[in-house]
């Protein structure tokens, strides 16, 4: 009986040792990967080796400032400052050029209007002289020459942008007309120009001289 019992205990002990050995085989040794992940000790060793390789190759790790942001190099800062300065100067110069062009255009227009206004007195003299010519005198070569000179002058003025202001029969407009006389006329509507004493002119849609007119009340 004792021998059978000892044999049973021996078999149980052997089975227990076999189960423990199988369990130990299923457990990995330290440093081995489990599910594709490396233990913390292995990661620290890999990072240390990488840092040593960088130092050996002569490449220093990039400096980082606060919150992990890369610190700008002095050269990059100077380049940004110079670029911003150049862009500001270019914008200022462009504004200056536009302002100068406007001033030049305004000065040219003022000068042109001044010259045209002086020429209009000669045009008025031509028109007054031609109005006094009778039907018999129109065939005179001198009168015909004067008419040709007058038409040539008006063609030149029209070519540079000068044109007369329409007045007679038009609604009175203070922007273009200068009322020097008023008349009561029931046959004509109110504020209608009934007579023009002196012709007005425009230069590029800008008034050079207002028309002197008579207006019906």
Residue pairs with C-beta under 8 A, 6 or more apart in sequence:
28 34
30 39
30 41
31 39
31 41
31 42
38 46
51 61
54 60
54 61
62 70
63 70
63 71
64 70
64 71
65 71
109 203
109 204
109 206
112 160
112 203
113 203
113 206
113 208
116 157
116 160
116 162
116 201
116 203
116 208
117 208
117 209
119 153
119 157
120 201
120 208
120 209
122 153
123 150
123 153
123 154
123 157
124 198
124 199
126 146
126 149
126 150
126 153
127 150
127 199
129 146
130 143
130 146
130 147
130 150
133 143
137 143
138 144
157 201
160 203
161 203
161 204
162 201
162 202
162 203
162 208
163 201
163 202
164 199
164 200
164 201
164 202
165 176
165 177
165 199
165 200
165 201
165 202
165 207
165 210
165 211
167 176
167 177
167 193
167 196
167 199
167 200
167 211
167 213
168 193
168 194
168 195
168 196
168 213
169 192
169 193
170 177
170 192
170 193
171 191
171 192
171 193
172 179
172 191
172 192
172 193
172 213
172 215
175 207
176 200
176 202
176 207
176 210
176 211
177 193
177 200
177 210
177 211
177 213
177 215
178 200
178 210
178 211
178 212
178 213
179 213
179 214
179 215
180 197
180 212
180 213
180 214
181 195
181 197
181 213
181 214
181 215
182 214
182 215
182 216
182 217
183 194
183 214
183 215
183 216
183 217
184 216
184 217
185 194
185 216
185 217
188 194
188 216
189 216
190 216
190 217
191 215
191 216
191 217
192 215
192 216
193 211
193 213
193 214
193 215
193 216
194 213
194 214
194 215
194 216
195 213
195 214
196 211
196 212
196 213
196 214
197 212
197 213
197 214
198 209
198 211
198 212
199 211
200 207
200 208
200 209
200 210
200 211
200 212
201 207
201 208
201 209
202 208
